[in-house]
């Protein structure tokens, strides 16, 4: 193992990996801890039977060994005097627990069958630690909600007095049910003619200990478990950031299960429930606020460093600090925005949410809103900077720039600007690769660039509709985009526009209007006269009605005239300066 040791603890370590047997994992003084409040034991008969089919392949001589996949560990202490080596099980808890329980059951049957040598050997070498304060403590610790069921597995042993964790959790659950199944599987293989067989028990024990192998992965301090799993093509349920970060929060409470349970129920669960399905999306922008140089691969290391001197309750208080701003920016829920006193700030937040702004803007936007909440910046700066971000994204979308390459800009934008609008524009303009189109270029892009197919096309049309309505209210109807002059140059339209004009103008904003899905389908490729009458009678959108009322014809000149009008409006609606 590539672990650098020093007296008193473990120095920063590198990723290491290699094959390992259960014997190598459990011999000597060892402690494997399932992270508190991570996945409970969930294996059912299906997984248990498959594991024993693998064992049978060995017992029957068809295979000399079987690999069981990856066992991912995070080393907590190694080479420390008077303590067992300790590792947290990041992935592989289900397999490890099943095998440990299988060995325990072999020892139980051996003890009951008078095979005291085998029972004592298994108990002493693989089930319990033997030294000092850790004597008779199990080498495996389950997740906290499974403590009570796990403790019940040791009931009735006469040759040892286990020192177990406090009895938390339910008396009956997946682990206790699985134990009965495991016990049946073990008994089938170590009994012959309804009697315990020492020879079979040793054969099965050897198969479990020496012939079943894992790929053991010890995570380095900066390693991302997701990348490790991907590189190994690991199977099973993919770990999420919430699982790994929960470990960071609770691992220091491993010896205080009562405190852990209180913190979990009182603080972690409400935090997790408030973010819901967005929980995993929250952590990376949060980490970037703390350290703009963080990457997804160094996310865990970044957060460990940030929280190294904090107690678990302080970590949770820190984590929750940006939740209101995050949810206001990503959820279409007016109650999330209502917490801000300023109507202008509310509107600016609402617009970023409606446009489904890319996640790259979140570190800056979340930090900006937090600064506004705590009085660090004033209303004008908060509203102005948020509006400029919206303008920046819209102008780039109309120009045809993809929303890529923005991560490097926004992760540092708060440190560069402290939320001042004038510095937002100046910082973007200093970039050699990121453009914030100027008014003249933006107006020309509105006139000539295709808007249809752009990521923000629906948002742009919806905001123009809102402008005509004079405020934020909007028809509760699905908005689709209709080509007034159809995308296909039909016979009717060939007499109205040339092939070149059709190709140049059909997908530009000036030729696009909002319609409901049903109306869009019904309208189809109508001539202008038919479409004009249809627009005035069937649509709920003011944009579309007004266009029909204002134009007797719809040809290249009419489209270009509307393009000029839209360009003037867009430059005002999405400004490049708040002065």
Buried (B, 14 or more C-beta within 10 A) or exposed (E): BEBEBEEEEBEEBEBBBEEBBBBBBBEEBBBBBBBBBBBBBBBEEEBBEEBBEBBBBBBEEEEEBBEBBBBBBBBBBBBBEEBBBBBBBBBBBBBBBBBBBBBBBBBBBBBEBEBEEBBBBBBBBBBBBBEEEBEBBBBBBBBBBBBBBBBBBBEEBEEBEBEBBEEBBBEEBBBBBBBEBBBEBBBEBBBEEEEBBBEBBBBBBEBBBBBBBBBBBBBBBBBBBBEBBEEBEBEEEEBBBBBBBBBBBBBBBBEBBEBBBEBBEEBBEEBBEBBEEEBEBBBBBBBBBBBBEBBEEBBBBBBBBBBEEBEBBEBBEBBBBBBBBBBBBBBEEEEBBEBBEBEBBBBBBBBBBBBEBBBBBBBBBBBBBBBBBEEBBEBEBBBBBBBBBBBBBBBBBBBEBEBEEBBEBBBBBBEBBBBBBBBBBEBBEEEEEBBBBEBEBBBBBBBBBBBBEBEBBBBBBBBBBBBEBEEEEBBEBEBBBBBBBBEEBBEBBEEBBEEEBBEBBBBBBBBBBBBBEEBBEEBEBBBBEEBBEBBBEBBBBBBBBBBBEEBEEBBBEBBBEBBEEBBEBBBEBBBBEBE
